[in-house]
Amino acid sequence: MEKEIKLDGPINLDSLEQPIVIMPVTEWNRITAKAMRFAFAISSEIHGINIHAEEDECHHLLSSWKELVEAPATRAGLPPPQLEVVASSYRFILHPLLQ
């Protein structure tokens, strides 16, 4: 295995691209805000994903997303992340994210 991972030359920094950030969001709080700030620091393409089991579960988040995230991003000259809401039985995360 050592032979397979050995590298004698310097790091290749050609054709670097920013990652696409897919950020699960359950509610707006300090942790979400810090994660969103980090996402803005590393990428210009950010997708907020809210996975919920109950229909009314994300109403508050949806109603405040524009004011709390989209408007500040636009004022800062950054592309605003959209919040996608995905319904999933029992809050299964992997399958909805892969779709």
Order of alpha helices (4+ residues) and beta strands (2+ residues): alpha-beta-alpha-beta-alpha-alpha-beta-alpha
